[in-house]
């Protein structure tokens, strides 16, 4: 059962994330995909995450497919103009990559090439709109016909917690209007704030037009906790969560982080309009089975 | 794109006054006629464009993309966003509303939301902005606006914009330019 089928059939979807290696080898991706394939519906392959050079997302997506796991190819607007982005969608679709996750992308300032030219020729709304138009109208931005048009399941991201809070659901609305069929959110540590955002999403009826996958992260060390709190743009860690993870001995932070993630998944799955969870575990993929086991979520890969 | 990099700028013109000016200066016959005359005469056009550049740079940190979004962004320039986002804020806005790239500066979209909300114009922010035409940097957007060439810059979200192409603005603009020759 594909991610699209899981969601359209009303099932609870689980996705995770793999960060490709800095190197010309798909081996690590295949190994991680093999570990995850019995646990998740699909896995995001990040696109030069944090503006650091890594193996290309499309290549990582092919590696995940080869290992028997459906990929979600991430596509940012940071490094490619509208010509390259459209071309890459055609290439991905031709090679069997169906899920495409569109995001603006981190600014180059935060990565290993801060001197690079930031492209941002399109923004995430415009890119979603462009890809949808390619698929549904069968033309590129210039109006020239595609033969055949690509097939894709379009995803977006949203951060429910960043200011302006009152506009965040509306912003998702723009993405849905532009073509987003599913959305993965930023880390949810603050389930109350997430609940407030979901109420706005439901008021706008967006949960009926777009599948909402809540982002869940697993903190594996005190260092990671401080990094997520202080260095990841747009993530907020509430004080009670911070105290809970700091309150256990350092060697048990990972276990407590996994328990917290499992509890968060249980809470989120009960929220009206949440269609699944997205595990933000890049670099910590081996924690996935434990988290999902703890949450009692078992993806029935054979019940298709 | 231009020599000046995008840096968030706080507008120096109050939102209330800006929207009042918008009503006064909206495209109509007289201004269309005047802008066509200015455009037809090279030196007048250059002078006018220079004056626009100076004015909008001082008031809004304008970088002369030539496709002005100010009327529907609470008069905060989205081209000052380091990612030049025309459809709303990115996910990296700080808790205090700061820009992730320039933490000492305020996110232009946080500012835009507050200004639009203060004037009852939040609906403006729901418009879908098409990709810009990079050939138009340096052009006078006031002349373009009065001549009706900016009509395709954004579309209203209708519940299904699938039939609307994201890129017809440049085609629209091209048509008007060629039609005018």
Boltz contact constraints between the chains, C-beta under 6 A:
constraints:
  - contact:
      token1: [A, 104]
      token2: [B, 83]
      max_distance: 6.0
  - contact:
      token1: [A, 104]
      token2: [B, 90]
      max_distance: 6.0
  - contact:
      token1: [A, 107]
      token2: [B, 82]
      max_distance: 6.0
  - contact:
      token1: [A, 107]
      token2: [B, 101]
      max_distance: 6.0
  - contact:
      token1: [A, 109]
      token2: [B, 101]
      max_distance: 6.0
  - contact:
      token1: [A, 120]
      token2: [B, 83]
      max_distance: 6.0
  - contact:
      token1: [A, 120]
      token2: [B, 84]
      max_distance: 6.0
  - contact:
      token1: [A, 122]
      token2: [B, 131]
      max_distance: 6.0
  - contact:
      token1: [A, 123]
      token2: [B, 85]
      max_distance: 6.0
  - contact:
      token1: [A, 123]
      token2: [B, 87]
      max_distance: 6.0
  - contact:
      token1: [A, 125]
      token2: [B, 87]
      max_distance: 6.0
  - contact:
      token1: [A, 126]
      token2: [B, 131]
      max_distance: 6.0
  - contact:
      token1: [A, 126]
      token2: [B, 166]
      max_distance: 6.0
  - contact:
      token1: [A, 129]
      token2: [B, 166]
      max_distance: 6.0
  - contact:
      token1: [A, 130]
      token2: [B, 166]
      max_distance: 6.0
  - contact:
      token1: [A, 133]
      token2: [B, 165]
      max_distance: 6.0
  - contact:
      token1: [A, 133]
      token2: [B, 166]
      max_distance: 6.0
  - contact:
      token1: [A, 136]
      token2: [B, 162]
      max_distance: 6.0
  - contact:
      token1: [A, 141]
      token2: [B, 167]
      max_distance: 6.0
  - contact:
      token1: [A, 159]
      token2: [B, 91]
      max_distance: 6.0
  - contact:
      token1: [A, 162]
      token2: [B, 91]
      max_distance: 6.0
  - contact:
      token1: [A, 162]
      token2: [B, 93]
      max_distance: 6.0
  - contact:
      token1: [A, 163]
      token2: [B, 93]
      max_distance: 6.0
  - contact:
      token1: [A, 163]
      token2: [B, 97]
      max_distance: 6.0
  - contact:
      token1: [A, 163]
      token2: [B, 110]
      max_distance: 6.0
  - contact:
      token1: [A, 164]
      token2: [B, 110]
      max_distance: 6.0
  - contact:
      token1: [A, 164]
      token2: [B, 113]
      max_distance: 6.0
  - contact:
      token1: [A, 167]
      token2: [B, 113]
      max_distance: 6.0
  - contact:
      token1: [A, 171]
      token2: [B, 88]
      max_distance: 6.0
  - contact:
      token1: [A, 174]
      token2: [B, 87]
      max_distance: 6.0
  - contact:
      token1: [A, 177]
      token2: [B, 157]
      max_distance: 6.0
  - contact:
      token1: [A, 177]
      token2: [B, 161]
      max_distance: 6.0
  - contact:
      token1: [A, 186]
      token2: [B, 91]
      max_distance: 6.0
  - contact:
      token1: [A, 233]
      token2: [B, 92]
      max_distance: 6.0
  - contact:
      token1: [A, 233]
      token2: [B, 100]
      max_distance: 6.0
  - contact:
      token1: [A, 234]
      token2: [B, 91]
      max_distance: 6.0
  - contact:
      token1: [A, 234]
      token2: [B, 92]
      max_distance: 6.0
